[in-house]
Every structure is written in structure tokens, then in C-alpha cells.
């Protein structure tokens, strides 16, 4: 099984993961930027949440990318079969 087949099985889930991760990433990043004197007890959990949100967004984006690669592979095989029958 190709890697794109495994990751692209649920494209709506991939979009949801990507958008959720992106929203939490920007929320944490803006909190780090706009809160000038943040306590250390809040800084480390916020950085951890930022990295977790980034990881979630990247995983969702990989699923979106895998869906596109799987579609390209499917259409390539379809057109290859179509044009091989004409000859």
C-alpha cells in the first residue's frame, strides 16, 4: 500500500485537523507575542501547546497532500489504461 493511500482515506478529517491545528497555533503564537510579561508557569505549557498545534496542523496537511497524490496516481493509472487501449 502506497503511503498516500493510507493517509488520504479521510480527507474531511485531514482538513478538520489542519484547520484546528492552525487555529490553535495562531492562538498560542498570538498569546506569546501579545502578552509581554508572561509567567514562566504559563510560558512552558503555552510553548508545548504551540508545538502540539503545529504538529497537528502538519499532520492534517500531510493528509491533504496525500489525498492529492492519491488522486494523481489514480488519474495517471486511468489515463495510462485509456491510452494503451487505443493503440
C-alpha positions in Angstrom: 0.0 0.0 0.0 1.3 3.4 -1.0 1.8 6.0 1.7 -0.7 8.3 0.1 -3.4 5.7 0.1 -3.1 5.3 3.9 -3.1 9.0 4.7 -5.7 10.0 2.2 -8.5 7.7 3.4 -10.5 10.5 5.2 -9.9 14.0 3.5 -12.5 15.8 5.6 -10.8 14.6 8.8 -7.5 15.9 7.4 -9.0 19.3 6.7 -10.5 19.4 10.1 -7.2 18.5 11.8 -5.3 21.1 9.7 -7.7 23.9 10.4 -7.9 23.0 14.1 -4.1 22.8 14.4 -3.7 26.1 12.5 -6.3 27.9 14.7 -4.6 26.7 17.9 -1.2 27.5 16.6 -2.1 31.1 15.8 -3.9 31.4 19.1 -0.8 30.3 21.0 1.5 32.3 18.8 -0.5 35.5 19.3 -0.6 34.9 23.1 3.2 34.6 23.1 3.5 37.8 21.1 0.9 40.0 22.7 1.3 39.1 26.4 4.5 40.9 27.3 5.3 39.7 30.8 4.0 36.1 30.8 4.8 34.0 33.8 7.2 31.1 33.4 4.5 28.7 34.8 2.3 29.7 31.8 5.1 30.0 29.2 6.2 26.4 29.1 2.6 25.0 28.7 1.9 27.6 26.0 5.0 26.6 24.1 4.1 23.0 24.4 0.6 23.7 23.1 2.1 25.7 20.3 4.3 22.8 19.2 1.4 20.3 19.6 -0.8 22.5 17.5 1.9 22.8 14.8 2.3 19.0 14.8 -1.5 18.6 14.4 -1.6 21.1 11.5 1.3 19.4 9.8 -0.3 16.0 10.1 -3.5 17.4 8.7 -1.7 19.0 5.8 0.1 15.7 5.1 -3.3 14.1 4.8 -4.5 16.8 2.4 -1.3 16.4 0.3 -1.6 12.6 0.4 -5.2 13.0 -1.0 -3.9 15.0 -3.9 -1.1 12.5 -4.6 -3.5 9.6 -4.4 -5.8 11.4 -6.9 -2.9 12.0 -9.3 -1.9 8.3 -9.0 -5.5 7.2 -9.7 -5.8 9.5 -12.8 -2.4 8.5 -14.1 -3.4 4.8 -14.0 -6.8 5.6 -15.6 -5.3 7.6 -18.5 -2.5 5.1 -18.9 -5.1 2.4 -19.3 -7.2 4.5 -21.6 -4.4 5.4 -24.0 -2.9 1.9 -24.0 -6.3 0.5 -25.2 -6.3 2.9 -28.2 -3.1 1.7 -29.7 
